[in-house]
């Protein structure tokens, strides 16, 4: 069975690996249900993780500019 984007058997075939600092890393956070609903409502992205990251990044940027 073949996975289209996982590379091939030839040396150098497939995707170029990301540097360790560019890789996404998973983190577990605990939030209340109302906070989750606010993230889903106001965040920009196609899934919960993207929405949460976008809201966090925009608030960090906002606080840096003060």
mmCIF file of the N, C-alpha and C atoms, coordinates in Angstrom:
data_MODEL
# 
_entry.id   MODEL 
# 
loop_
_atom_site.group_PDB 
_atom_site.id 
_atom_site.type_symbol 
_atom_site.label_atom_id 
_atom_site.label_alt_id 
_atom_site.label_comp_id 
_atom_site.label_asym_id 
_atom_site.label_entity_id 
_atom_site.label_seq_id 
_atom_site.pdbx_PDB_ins_code 
_atom_site.Cartn_x 
_atom_site.Cartn_y 
_atom_site.Cartn_z 
_atom_site.occupancy 
_atom_site.B_iso_or_equiv 
_atom_site.pdbx_formal_charge 
_atom_site.auth_seq_id 
_atom_site.auth_comp_id 
_atom_site.auth_asym_id 
_atom_site.auth_atom_id 
_atom_site.pdbx_PDB_model_num 
ATOM 1   N N  . UNK A 1 1  ? 0.843   -1.176 0.000  1.00 0.00 ? 1  UNK A N  1 
ATOM 2   C CA . UNK A 1 1  ? 0.000   0.000  0.000  1.00 0.00 ? 1  UNK A CA 1 
ATOM 3   C C  . UNK A 1 1  ? 0.891   1.243  0.000  1.00 0.00 ? 1  UNK A C  1 
ATOM 4   N N  . UNK A 1 2  ? 0.522   2.241  -0.766 1.00 0.00 ? 2  UNK A N  1 
ATOM 5   C CA . UNK A 1 2  ? 1.349   3.421  -0.945 1.00 0.00 ? 2  UNK A CA 1 
ATOM 6   C C  . UNK A 1 2  ? 0.691   4.652  -0.338 1.00 0.00 ? 2  UNK A C  1 
ATOM 7   N N  . UNK A 1 3  ? 1.463   5.430  0.406  1.00 0.00 ? 3  UNK A N  1 
ATOM 8   C CA . UNK A 1 3  ? 1.006   6.731  0.896  1.00 0.00 ? 3  UNK A CA 1 
ATOM 9   C C  . UNK A 1 3  ? 1.601   7.784  -0.008 1.00 0.00 ? 3  UNK A C  1 
ATOM 10  N N  . UNK A 1 4  ? 0.768   8.548  -0.700 1.00 0.00 ? 4  UNK A N  1 
ATOM 11  C CA . UNK A 1 4  ? 1.203   9.478  -1.719 1.00 0.00 ? 4  UNK A CA 1 
ATOM 12  C C  . UNK A 1 4  ? 2.300   10.447 -1.331 1.00 0.00 ? 4  UNK A C  1 
ATOM 13  N N  . UNK A 1 5  ? 2.278   11.001 -0.161 1.00 0.00 ? 5  UNK A N  1 
ATOM 14  C CA . UNK A 1 5  ? 3.225   12.054 0.205  1.00 0.00 ? 5  UNK A CA 1 
ATOM 15  C C  . UNK A 1 5  ? 4.294   11.580 1.190  1.00 0.00 ? 5  UNK A C  1 
ATOM 16  N N  . UNK A 1 6  ? 4.449   10.300 1.371  1.00 0.00 ? 6  UNK A N  1 
ATOM 17  C CA . UNK A 1 6  ? 5.400   9.797  2.360  1.00 0.00 ? 6  UNK A CA 1 
ATOM 18  C C  . UNK A 1 6  ? 6.756   9.478  1.778  1.00 0.00 ? 6  UNK A C  1 
ATOM 19  N N  . UNK A 1 7  ? 6.944   9.683  0.506  1.00 0.00 ? 7  UNK A N  1 
ATOM 20  C CA . UNK A 1 7  ? 8.253   9.469  -0.086 1.00 0.00 ? 7  UNK A CA 1 
ATOM 21  C C  . UNK A 1 7  ? 8.354   8.131  -0.775 1.00 0.00 ? 7  UNK A C  1 
ATOM 22  N N  . UNK A 1 8  ? 9.495   7.855  -1.292 1.00 0.00 ? 8  UNK A N  1 
ATOM 23  C CA . UNK A 1 8  ? 9.703   6.618  -2.025 1.00 0.00 ? 8  UNK A CA 1 
ATOM 24  C C  . UNK A 1 8  ? 10.882  5.851  -1.485 1.00 0.00 ? 8  UNK A C  1 
ATOM 25  N N  . UNK A 1 9  ? 11.246  4.813  -2.207 1.00 0.00 ? 9  UNK A N  1 
ATOM 26  C CA . UNK A 1 9  ? 12.357  3.975  -1.759 1.00 0.00 ? 9  UNK A CA 1 
ATOM 27  C C  . UNK A 1 9  ? 13.697  4.519  -2.230 1.00 0.00 ? 9  UNK A C  1 
ATOM 28  N N  . UNK A 1 10 ? 13.688  5.423  -3.184 1.00 0.00 ? 10 UNK A N  1 
ATOM 29  C CA . UNK A 1 10 ? 14.944  6.000  -3.671 1.00 0.00 ? 10 UNK A CA 1 
ATOM 30  C C  . UNK A 1 10 ? 15.495  7.013  -2.668 1.00 0.00 ? 10 UNK A C  1 
ATOM 31  N N  . UNK A 1 11 ? 16.796  7.074  -2.569 1.00 0.00 ? 11 UNK A N  1 
ATOM 32  C CA . UNK A 1 11 ? 17.436  8.060  -1.694 1.00 0.00 ? 11 UNK A CA 1 
ATOM 33  C C  . UNK A 1 11 ? 17.095  9.462  -2.190 1.00 0.00 ? 11 UNK A C  1 
ATOM 34  N N  . UNK A 1 12 ? 16.647  10.322 -1.288 1.00 0.00 ? 12 UNK A N  1 
ATOM 35  C CA . UNK A 1 12 ? 16.293  11.692 -1.641 1.00 0.00 ? 12 UNK A CA 1 
ATOM 36  C C  . UNK A 1 12 ? 14.870  11.844 -2.124 1.00 0.00 ? 12 UNK A C  1 
ATOM 37  N N  . UNK A 1 13 ? 14.138  10.750 -2.250 1.00 0.00 ? 13 UNK A N  1 
ATOM 38  C CA . UNK A 1 13 ? 12.748  10.823 -2.698 1.00 0.00 ? 13 UNK A CA 1 
ATOM 39  C C  . UNK A 1 13 ? 11.862  11.248 -1.539 1.00 0.00 ? 13 UNK A C  1 
ATOM 40  N N  . UNK A 1 14 ? 10.787  11.929 -1.845 1.00 0.00 ? 14 UNK A N  1 
ATOM 41  C CA . UNK A 1 14 ? 9.827   12.314 -0.813 1.00 0.00 ? 14 UNK A CA 1 
ATOM 42  C C  . UNK A 1 14 ? 9.995   13.744 -0.363 1.00 0.00 ? 14 UNK A C  1 
ATOM 43  N N  . UNK A 1 15 ? 9.317   14.045 0.708  1.00 0.00 ? 15 UNK A N  1 
ATOM 44  C CA . UNK A 1 15 ? 9.346   15.395 1.245  1.00 0.00 ? 15 UNK A CA 1 
ATOM 45  C C  . UNK A 1 15 ? 10.665  15.694 1.943  1.00 0.00 ? 15 UNK A C  1 
ATOM 46  N N  . UNK A 1 16 ? 11.059  16.954 1.883  1.00 0.00 ? 16 UNK A N  1 
ATOM 47  C CA . UNK A 1 16 ? 12.221  17.411 2.627  1.00 0.00 ? 16 UNK A CA 1 
ATOM 48  C C  . UNK A 1 16 ? 11.815  17.541 4.092  1.00 0.00 ? 16 UNK A C  1 
ATOM 49  N N  . UNK A 1 17 ? 12.549  16.927 5.008  1.00 0.00 ? 17 UNK A N  1 
ATOM 50  C CA . UNK A 1 17 ? 12.163  17.012 6.419  1.00 0.00 ? 17 UNK A CA 1 
ATOM 51  C C  . UNK A 1 17 ? 12.322  18.435 6.959  1.00 0.00 ? 17 UNK A C  1 
ATOM 52  N N  . UNK A 1 18 ? 11.429  18.806 7.861  1.00 0.00 ? 18 UNK A N  1 
ATOM 53  C CA . UNK A 1 18 ? 11.492  20.118 8.499  1.00 0.00 ? 18 UNK A CA 1 
ATOM 54  C C  . UNK A 1 18 ? 12.563  20.122 9.584  1.00 0.00 ? 18 UNK A C  1 
ATOM 55  N N  . UNK A 1 19 ? 13.129  21.307 9.831  1.00 0.00 ? 19 UNK A N  1 
ATOM 56  C CA . UNK A 1 19 ? 14.026  21.461 10.968 1.00 0.00 ? 19 UNK A CA 1 
ATOM 57  C C  . UNK A 1 19 ? 13.221  21.271 12.245 1.00 0.00 ? 19 UNK A C  1 
ATOM 58  N N  . UNK A 1 20 ? 13.877  20.877 13.311 1.00 0.00 ? 20 UNK A N  1 
ATOM 59  C CA . UNK A 1 20 ? 13.204  20.616 14.582 1.00 0.00 ? 20 UNK A CA 1 
ATOM 60  C C  . UNK A 1 20 ? 12.462  21.848 15.091 1.00 0.00 ? 20 UNK A C  1 
ATOM 61  N N  . UNK A 1 21 ? 13.024  23.039 14.861 1.00 0.00 ? 21 UNK A N  1 
ATOM 62  C CA . UNK A 1 21 ? 12.390  24.266 15.346 1.00 0.00 ? 21 UNK A CA 1 
ATOM 63  C C  . UNK A 1 21 ? 11.154  24.645 14.522 1.00 0.00 ? 21 UNK A C  1 
ATOM 64  N N  . UNK A 1 22 ? 10.994  24.085 13.319 1.00 0.00 ? 22 UNK A N  1 
ATOM 65  C CA . UNK A 1 22 ? 9.840   24.392 12.474 1.00 0.00 ? 22 UNK A CA 1 
ATOM 66  C C  . UNK A 1 22 ? 8.696   23.403 12.643 1.00 0.00 ? 22 UNK A C  1 
ATOM 67  N N  . UNK A 1 23 ? 8.949   22.284 13.315 1.00 0.00 ? 23 UNK A N  1 
ATOM 68  C CA . UNK A 1 23 ? 7.921   21.266 13.502 1.00 0.00 ? 23 UNK A CA 1 
ATOM 69  C C  . UNK A 1 23 ? 6.906   21.717 14.537 1.00 0.00 ? 23 UNK A C  1 
ATOM 70  N N  . UNK A 1 24 ? 5.640   21.388 14.283 1.00 0.00 ? 24 UNK A N  1 
ATOM 71  C CA . UNK A 1 24 ? 4.603   21.657 15.269 1.00 0.00 ? 24 UNK A CA 1 
ATOM 72  C C  . UNK A 1 24 ? 4.732   20.643 16.386 1.00 0.00 ? 24 UNK A C  1 
ATOM 73  N N  . UNK A 1 25 ? 4.500   21.106 17.612 1.00 0.00 ? 25 UNK A N  1 
ATOM 74  C CA . UNK A 1 25 ? 4.581   20.228 18.777 1.00 0.00 ? 25 UNK A CA 1 
ATOM 75  C C  . UNK A 1 25 ? 3.251   20.266 19.508 1.00 0.00 ? 25 UNK A C  1 
ATOM 76  N N  . UNK A 1 26 ? 2.806   19.129 19.955 1.00 0.00 ? 26 UNK A N  1 
ATOM 77  C CA . UNK A 1 26 ? 1.532   19.039 20.658 1.00 0.00 ? 26 UNK A CA 1 
ATOM 78  C C  . UNK A 1 26 ? 1.660   19.455 22.113 1.00 0.00 ? 26 UNK A C  1 
ATOM 79  N N  . UNK A 1 27 ? 0.648   20.127 22.596 1.00 0.00 ? 27 UNK A N  1 
ATOM 80  C CA . UNK A 1 27 ? 0.571   20.524 23.996 1.00 0.00 ? 27 UNK A CA 1 
ATOM 81  C C  . UNK A 1 27 ? -0.834  20.268 24.485 1.00 0.00 ? 27 UNK A C  1 
ATOM 82  N N  . UNK A 1 28 ? -0.942  19.913 25.736 1.00 0.00 ? 28 UNK A N  1 
ATOM 83  C CA . UNK A 1 28 ? -2.259  19.681 26.322 1.00 0.00 ? 28 UNK A CA 1 
ATOM 84  C C  . UNK A 1 28 ? -2.581  20.861 27.231 1.00 0.00 ? 28 UNK A C  1 
ATOM 85  N N  . UNK A 1 29 ? -3.737  21.466 27.009 1.00 0.00 ? 29 UNK A N  1 
ATOM 86  C CA . UNK A 1 29 ? -4.205  22.546 27.880 1.00 0.00 ? 29 UNK A CA 1 
ATOM 87  C C  . UNK A 1 29 ? -5.596  22.178 28.372 1.00 0.00 ? 29 UNK A C  1 
ATOM 88  N N  . UNK A 1 30 ? -5.956  22.709 29.495 1.00 0.00 ? 30 UNK A N  1 
ATOM 89  C CA . UNK A 1 30 ? -7.262  22.442 30.082 1.00 0.00 ? 30 UNK A CA 1 
ATOM 90  C C  . UNK A 1 30 ? -8.062  23.743 30.079 1.00 0.00 ? 30 UNK A C  1 
ATOM 91  N N  . UNK A 1 31 ? -9.207  23.705 29.419 1.00 0.00 ? 31 UNK A N  1 
ATOM 92  C CA . UNK A 1 31 ? -10.063 24.888 29.336 1.00 0.00 ? 31 UNK A CA 1 
ATOM 93  C C  . UNK A 1 31 ? -11.497 24.494 29.658 1.00 0.00 ? 31 UNK A C  1 
ATOM 94  N N  . UNK A 1 32 ? -12.268 25.465 30.059 1.00 0.00 ? 32 UNK A N  1 
ATOM 95  C CA . UNK A 1 32 ? -13.688 25.217 30.333 1.00 0.00 ? 32 UNK A CA 1 
ATOM 96  C C  . UNK A 1 32 ? -14.461 25.198 29.016 1.00 0.00 ? 32 UNK A C  1 
ATOM 97  N N  . UNK A 1 33 ? -15.638 24.606 29.058 1.00 0.00 ? 33 UNK A N  1 
ATOM 98  C CA . UNK A 1 33 ? -16.464 24.461 27.864 1.00 0.00 ? 33 UNK A CA 1 
ATOM 99  C C  . UNK A 1 33 ? -16.811 25.822 27.252 1.00 0.00 ? 33 UNK A C  1 
ATOM 100 N N  . UNK A 1 34 ? -17.084 26.835 28.095 1.00 0.00 ? 34 UNK A N  1 
ATOM 101 C CA . UNK A 1 34 ? -17.426 28.155 27.539 1.00 0.00 ? 34 UNK A CA 1 
ATOM 102 C C  . UNK A 1 34 ? -16.233 28.777 26.809 1.00 0.00 ? 34 UNK A C  1 
ATOM 103 N N  . UNK A 1 35 ? -15.019 28.536 27.290 1.00 0.00 ? 35 UNK A N  1 
ATOM 104 C CA . UNK A 1 35 ? -13.823 29.031 26.599 1.00 0.00 ? 35 UNK A CA 1 
ATOM 105 C C  . UNK A 1 35 ? -13.660 28.323 25.262 1.00 0.00 ? 35 UNK A C  1 
ATOM 106 N N  . UNK A 1 36 ? -13.915 27.030 25.238 1.00 0.00 ? 36 UNK A N  1 
ATOM 107 C CA . UNK A 1 36 ? -13.848 26.271 23.992 1.00 0.00 ? 36 UNK A CA 1 
ATOM 108 C C  . UNK A 1 36 ? -14.833 26.825 22.966 1.00 0.00 ? 36 UNK A C  1 
ATOM 109 N N  . UNK A 1 37 ? -16.034 27.126 23.406 1.00 0.00 ? 37 UNK A N  1 
ATOM 110 C CA . UNK A 1 37 ? -17.047 27.664 22.500 1.00 0.00 ? 37 UNK A CA 1 
ATOM 111 C C  . UNK A 1 37 ? -16.649 29.047 21.966 1.00 0.00 ? 37 UNK A C  1 
ATOM 112 N N  . UNK A 1 38 ? -16.024 29.867 22.810 1.00 0.00 ? 38 UNK A N  1 
ATOM 113 C CA . UNK A 1 38 ? -15.550 31.185 22.376 1.00 0.00 ? 38 UNK A CA 1 
ATOM 114 C C  . UNK A 1 38 ? -14.437 31.042 21.333 1.00 0.00 ? 38 UNK A C  1 
ATOM 115 N N  . UNK A 1 39 ? -13.549 30.082 21.537 1.00 0.00 ? 39 UNK A N  1 
ATOM 116 C CA . UNK A 1 39 ? -12.477 29.838 20.563 1.00 0.00 ? 39 UNK A CA 1 
ATOM 117 C C  . UNK A 1 39 ? -13.081 29.422 19.232 1.00 0.00 ? 39 UNK A C  1 
ATOM 118 N N  . UNK A 1 40 ? -14.035 28.505 19.270 1.00 0.00 ? 40 UNK A N  1 
ATOM 119 C CA . UNK A 1 40 ? -14.682 28.047 18.039 1.00 0.00 ? 40 UNK A CA 1 
ATOM 120 C C  . UNK A 1 40 ? -15.428 29.176 17.335 1.00 0.00 ? 40 UNK A C  1 
ATOM 121 N N  . UNK A 1 41 ? -16.001 30.078 18.113 1.00 0.00 ? 41 UNK A N  1 
ATOM 122 C CA . UNK A 1 41 ? -16.788 31.179 17.550 1.00 0.00 ? 41 UNK A CA 1 
ATOM 123 C C  . UNK A 1 41 ? -15.906 32.283 16.960 1.00 0.00 ? 41 UNK A C  1 
ATOM 124 N N  . UNK A 1 42 ? -14.843 32.650 17.648 1.00 0.00 ? 42 UNK A N  1 
ATOM 125 C CA . UNK A 1 42 ? -14.065 33.836 17.270 1.00 0.00 ? 42 UNK A CA 1 
ATOM 126 C C  . UNK A 1 42 ? -12.741 33.537 16.573 1.00 0.00 ? 42 UNK A C  1 
ATOM 127 N N  . UNK A 1 43 ? -12.265 32.299 16.639 1.00 0.00 ? 43 UNK A N  1 
ATOM 128 C CA . UNK A 1 43 ? -10.989 31.961 16.026 1.00 0.00 ? 43 UNK A CA 1 
ATOM 129 C C  . UNK A 1 43 ? -11.103 31.831 14.515 1.00 0.00 ? 43 UNK A C  1 
ATOM 130 N N  . UNK A 1 44 ? -9.981  32.037 13.838 1.00 0.00 ? 44 UNK A N  1 
ATOM 131 C CA . UNK A 1 44 ? -9.911  31.887 12.383 1.00 0.00 ? 44 UNK A CA 1 
ATOM 132 C C  . UNK A 1 44 ? -9.113  30.629 12.074 1.00 0.00 ? 44 UNK A C  1 
ATOM 133 N N  . UNK A 1 45 ? -9.703  29.743 11.312 1.00 0.00 ? 45 UNK A N  1 
ATOM 134 C CA . UNK A 1 45 ? -9.037  28.501 10.955 1.00 0.00 ? 45 UNK A CA 1 
ATOM 135 C C  . UNK A 1 45 ? -10.056 27.435 10.624 1.00 0.00 ? 45 UNK A C  1 
ATOM 136 N N  . UNK A 1 46 ? -9.554  26.295 10.184 1.00 0.00 ? 46 UNK A N  1 
ATOM 137 C CA . UNK A 1 46 ? -10.463 25.233 9.769  1.00 0.00 ? 46 UNK A CA 1 
ATOM 138 C C  . UNK A 1 46 ? -10.710 24.199 10.864 1.00 0.00 ? 46 UNK A C  1 
ATOM 139 N N  . UNK A 1 47 ? -9.949  24.250 11.953 1.00 0.00 ? 47 UNK A N  1 
ATOM 140 C CA . UNK A 1 47 ? -10.187 23.321 13.055 1.00 0.00 ? 47 UNK A CA 1 
ATOM 141 C C  . UNK A 1 47 ? -9.878  24.020 14.382 1.00 0.00 ? 47 UNK A C  1 
ATOM 142 N N  . UNK A 1 48 ? -10.178 23.328 15.479 1.00 0.00 ? 48 UNK A N  1 
ATOM 143 C CA . UNK A 1 48 ? -10.017 23.937 16.795 1.00 0.00 ? 48 UNK A CA 1 
ATOM 144 C C  . UNK A 1 48 ? -8.579  24.367 17.064 1.00 0.00 ? 48 UNK A C  1 
ATOM 145 N N  . UNK A 1 49 ? -7.630  23.531 16.691 1.00 0.00 ? 49 UNK A N  1 
ATOM 146 C CA . UNK A 1 49 ? -6.226  23.840 16.946 1.00 0.00 ? 49 UNK A CA 1 
ATOM 147 C C  . UNK A 1 49 ? -5.795  25.112 16.217 1.00 0.00 ? 49 UNK A C  1 
ATOM 148 N N  . UNK A 1 50 ? -6.139  25.221 14.937 1.00 0.00 ? 50 UNK A N  1 
ATOM 149 C CA . UNK A 1 50 ? -5.785  26.418 14.168 1.00 0.00 ? 50 UNK A CA 1 
ATOM 150 C C  . UNK A 1 50 ? -6.442  27.658 14.759 1.00 0.00 ? 50 UNK A C  1 
ATOM 151 N N  . UNK A 1 51 ? -7.692  27.538 15.179 1.00 0.00 ? 51 UNK A N  1 
ATOM 152 C CA . UNK A 1 51 ? -8.400  28.678 15.768 1.00 0.00 ? 51 UNK A CA 1 
ATOM 153 C C  . UNK A 1 51 ? -7.753  29.106 17.084 1.00 0.00 ? 51 UNK A C  1 
ATOM 154 N N  . UNK A 1 52 ? -7.394  28.146 17.921 1.00 0.00 ? 52 UNK A N  1 
ATOM 155 C CA . UNK A 1 52 ? -6.764  28.470 19.195 1.00 0.00 ? 52 UNK A CA 1 
ATOM 156 C C  . UNK A 1 52 ? -5.405  29.132 18.984 1.00 0.00 ? 52 UNK A C  1 
ATOM 157 N N  . UNK A 1 53 ? -4.601  28.593 18.073 1.00 0.00 ? 53 UNK A N  1 
ATOM 158 C CA . UNK A 1 53 ? -3.281  29.162 17.792 1.00 0.00 ? 53 UNK A CA 1 
ATOM 159 C C  . UNK A 1 53 ? -3.416  30.575 17.249 1.00 0.00 ? 53 UNK A C  1 
ATOM 160 N N  . UNK A 1 54 ? -4.369  30.803 16.355 1.00 0.00 ? 54 UNK A N  1 
ATOM 161 C CA . UNK A 1 54 ? -4.568  32.135 15.777 1.00 0.00 ? 54 UNK A CA 1 
ATOM 162 C C  . UNK A 1 54 ? -4.941  33.139 16.857 1.00 0.00 ? 54 UNK A C  1 
ATOM 163 N N  . UNK A 1 55 ? -5.849  32.769 17.759 1.00 0.00 ? 55 UNK A N  1 
ATOM 164 C CA . UNK A 1 55 ? -6.245  33.678 18.842 1.00 0.00 ? 55 UNK A CA 1 
ATOM 165 C C  . UNK A 1 55 ? -5.085  33.963 19.795 1.00 0.00 ? 55 UNK A C  1 
ATOM 166 N N  . UNK A 1 56 ? -4.319  32.942 20.132 1.00 0.00 ? 56 UNK A N  1 
ATOM 167 C CA . UNK A 1 56 ? -3.171  33.131 21.018 1.00 0.00 ? 56 UNK A CA 1 
ATOM 168 C C  . UNK A 1 56 ? -2.138  34.036 20.364 1.00 0.00 ? 56 UNK A C  1 
ATOM 169 N N  . UNK A 1 57 ? -1.825  33.784 19.090 1.00 0.00 ? 57 UNK A N  1 
ATOM 170 C CA . UNK A 1 57 ? -0.824  34.591 18.383 1.00 0.00 ? 57 UNK A CA 1 
ATOM 171 C C  . UNK A 1 57 ? -1.268  36.042 18.254 1.00 0.00 ? 57 UNK A C  1 
ATOM 172 N N  . UNK A 1 58 ? -2.550  36.266 17.965 1.00 0.00 ? 58 UNK A N  1 
ATOM 173 C CA . UNK A 1 58 ? -3.018  37.651 17.824 1.00 0.00 ? 58 UNK A CA 1 
ATOM 174 C C  . UNK A 1 58 ? -2.996  38.383 19.163 1.00 0.00 ? 58 UNK A C  1 
ATOM 175 N N  . UNK A 1 59 ? -3.279  37.682 20.251 1.00 0.00 ? 59 UNK A N  1 
ATOM 176 C CA . UNK A 1 59 ? -3.222  38.326 21.571 1.00 0.00 ? 59 UNK A CA 1 
ATOM 177 C C  . UNK A 1 59 ? -1.778  38.603 21.974 1.00 0.00 ? 59 UNK A C  1 
ATOM 178 N N  . UNK A 1 60 ? -0.871  37.718 21.653 1.00 0.00 ? 60 UNK A N  1 
ATOM 179 C CA . UNK A 1 60 ? 0.555   37.971 21.923 1.00 0.00 ? 60 UNK A CA 1 
ATOM 180 C C  . UNK A 1 60 ? 1.024   39.205 21.158 1.00 0.00 ? 60 UNK A C  1 
ATOM 181 N N  . UNK A 1 61 ? 0.662   39.281 19.876 1.00 0.00 ? 61 UNK A N  1 
ATOM 182 C CA . UNK A 1 61 ? 1.029   40.437 19.059 1.00 0.00 ? 61 UNK A CA 1 
ATOM 183 C C  . UNK A 1 61 ? 0.432   41.713 19.641 1.00 0.00 ? 61 UNK A C  1 
ATOM 184 N N  . UNK A 1 62 ? -0.817  41.651 20.063 1.00 0.00 ? 62 UNK A N  1 
ATOM 185 C CA . UNK A 1 62 ? -1.503  42.800 20.663 1.00 0.00 ? 62 UNK A CA 1 
ATOM 186 C C  . UNK A 1 62 ? -0.785  43.272 21.934 1.00 0.00 ? 62 UNK A C  1 
ATOM 187 N N  . UNK A 1 63 ? -0.386  42.341 22.755 1.00 0.00 ? 63 UNK A N  1 
ATOM 188 C CA . UNK A 1 63 ? 0.293   42.701 24.016 1.00 0.00 ? 63 UNK A CA 1 
ATOM 189 C C  . UNK A 1 63 ? 1.702   43.242 23.762 1.00 0.00 ? 63 UNK A C  1 
ATOM 190 N N  . UNK A 1 64 ? 2.385   42.733 22.747 1.00 0.00 ? 64 UNK A N  1 
ATOM 191 C CA . UNK A 1 64 ? 3.716   43.242 22.419 1.00 0.00 ? 64 UNK A CA 1 
ATOM 192 C C  . UNK A 1 64 ? 3.661   44.675 21.924 1.00 0.00 ? 64 UNK A C  1 
ATOM 193 N N  . UNK A 1 65 ? 2.582   45.039 21.243 1.00 0.00 ? 65 UNK A N  1 
ATOM 194 C CA . UNK A 1 65 ? 2.462   46.380 20.672 1.00 0.00 ? 65 UNK A CA 1 
ATOM 195 C C  . UNK A 1 65 ? 2.016   47.426 21.672 1.00 0.00 ? 65 UNK A C  1 
ATOM 196 N N  . UNK A 1 66 ? 1.717   47.035 22.892 1.00 0.00 ? 66 UNK A N  1 
ATOM 197 C CA . UNK A 1 66 ? 1.274   48.012 23.900 1.00 0.00 ? 66 UNK A CA 1 
ATOM 198 C C  . UNK A 1 66 ? 2.454   48.662 24.577 1.00 0.00 ? 66 UNK A C  1 
# 
